Amino acid sequence: MDVVSFRKDTVLSDVHLLLPNTRHLMTRLNGVNQPVFVSKFKILWDVEEKEAACSELTPERSEDGSRSSESEAPLDDDGDLDVARRPRDASPYRERVCPIILRQATGTSTDGHGEEDEDDDEEEEEAARQDVIRIEHTMATPLEDVGKQIWRGAFLLADFILSRPAEFEGVTVLELGAGTGLTSVVMATQAKMVYCTDVGQDLLSMCQRNVTINRHLTEAKASEVRVRQLDWTGDDFCTDAEVAFAWTEDEVADMHNETSIIMAADVCYDDDLTDGLFRMLYRITSNLQHTSTVYISIEKRMNFTLRHMEVVCEEYNQFRHCLDELRDMEDGKMQYSVEQVLSPFPQFFQYERVEHLELWKVSARQK
Ligand SMILES: C[S@@+](CC[C@H](N)C(=O)[O-])C[C@H]1O[C@@H](n2cnc3c(N)ncnc32)[C@H](O)[C@@H]1O
């Protein structure tokens, strides 16, 4: 039996923690012995489905728009907060995670052949559905592997794309820090070409598999997703043909000539990486042929720190600082405007759209 690697410093995305009505089926071990799971995400095209998803997963708002859970916190006789405990099985969205091994990377089944064939038939049927995205991912990874999980910011950006099909129709897009590739796949249902980028061969291989297993969703548009390596902390596009997921010279040229949209979901969680990301954004936007728009989703993760003796979100502050620097930049060459996307847009995926999830828009043009 292969050794499954778990480490102490692991993080688990809320997306996987709260996956509705899903048994978590481990399908294989990846190249570094982490269990790989497949999750299916239904695109809620139907208005009623959308409303149900939002009301089930979002705390209710009172008439003045405030969250009822925050504004009307019940107090006991002494004025202390009276916390009602959630019954263990009250929510279908908090199922216990019980990994079941279906088969290992070699393709051998743990059960009889008949069952494997049935699974395959079911999978083929599902694979053809136009309203289901299937994503391979891992769970509870160490910090350096967070891209192998799906984060809520990916869904927020995906919702935004599906709510503005005209804006993304036929465009060329560059995604930074794409992780499993979910947002790139959604973008390819509208765009002509998506350069889906990240770092690490194991992650990029998983991302490529996800692009491949969802190809039917983008076939109608004849759009393409190319999974490529792009490290924000590096200086350049890797064009070494010996390196997996390297760019060709033609692709580098095409990306610079055609890209008008850049997007990144949940990529600002470390100050040095955020600095690197913004340096890369400046370099790329100032070398593009077109004016461009950058969409970045971020989740404010609040933490109590002993250093500040209060609840803060340093990564978010750094992100805002970098946005301000970009907006105020006076290099004589580029001009940036920055705004938060505040107008509500519908929810096409079932996840908790918490209020700490934000979407930012940066417009870049050469002077
Ligand atoms: C929290 S994950 C988000 C993944 C995906 N966008 C999502 O929302 O599900 C952050 C992503 O940034 C990527 N990343 C971190 N450092 C990077 C770097 N120096 N260059 C490129 N990507 C990087 C990680 O590999 C990871 O995929």
The ligand as a Tripos MOL2 file, in Angstrom:
@<TRIPOS>MOLECULE
LIG
   27    29     1     0     0
SMALL
NO_CHARGES

@<TRIPOS>ATOM
      1 C1         -5.3060   29.7290   -2.6100 C.3       1 LIG1
      2 S1         -4.7590   29.0690   -4.1170 S.3       1 LIG1
      3 C2         -6.0220   29.5760   -5.2290 C.3       1 LIG1
      4 C3         -6.1910   28.5960   -6.3540 C.3       1 LIG1
      5 C4         -7.3750   28.8970   -7.2660 C.3       1 LIG1
      6 N1         -7.2220   30.1670   -7.9140 N.3       1 LIG1
      7 C5         -8.6670   28.8680   -6.4800 C.2       1 LIG1
      8 O1         -9.1590   29.9410   -6.1120 O.co2     1 LIG1
      9 O2         -9.1950   27.7770   -6.2470 O.co2     1 LIG1
     10 C6         -3.4130   30.1590   -4.5740 C.3       1 LIG1
     11 C7         -2.7370   29.8090   -5.8830 C.3       1 LIG1
     12 O3         -1.6390   30.6910   -6.1380 O.3       1 LIG1
     13 C8         -0.5850   29.9190   -6.6760 C.3       1 LIG1
     14 N2          0.7280   30.5500   -6.4690 N.ar      1 LIG1
     15 C9          1.3640   30.7610   -5.2940 C.ar      1 LIG1
     16 N3          2.5580   31.3090   -5.5070 N.ar      1 LIG1
     17 C10         2.6990   31.4540   -6.8410 C.ar      1 LIG1
     18 C11         3.7310   31.9750   -7.6830 C.ar      1 LIG1
     19 N4          4.8880   32.4410   -7.1830 N.pl3     1 LIG1
     20 N5          3.5300   31.9800   -9.0150 N.ar      1 LIG1
     21 C12         2.3800   31.4950   -9.5270 C.ar      1 LIG1
     22 N6          1.3660   30.9970   -8.7890 N.ar      1 LIG1
     23 C13         1.5330   30.9650   -7.4610 C.ar      1 LIG1
     24 C14        -0.6700   28.6090   -5.9050 C.3       1 LIG1
     25 O4          0.0330   27.5630   -6.5450 O.3       1 LIG1
     26 C15        -2.1670   28.4020   -5.8780 C.3       1 LIG1
     27 O5         -2.6290   27.7090   -6.9920 O.3       1 LIG1
@<TRIPOS>BOND
     1     1     2 1
     2     2     3 1
     3     2    10 1
     4     3     4 1
     5     4     5 1
     6     5     6 1
     7     5     7 1
     8     7     8 2
     9     7     9 1
    10    10    11 1
    11    11    12 1
    12    11    26 1
    13    12    13 1
    14    13    14 1
    15    13    24 1
    16    14    15 ar
    17    14    23 ar
    18    15    16 ar
    19    16    17 ar
    20    17    18 ar
    21    17    23 ar
    22    18    19 1
    23    18    20 ar
    24    20    21 ar
    25    21    22 ar
    26    22    23 ar
    27    24    25 1
    28    24    26 1
    29    26    27 1
@<TRIPOS>SUBSTRUCTURE
     1 LIG1         1 GROUP 0 **** ****
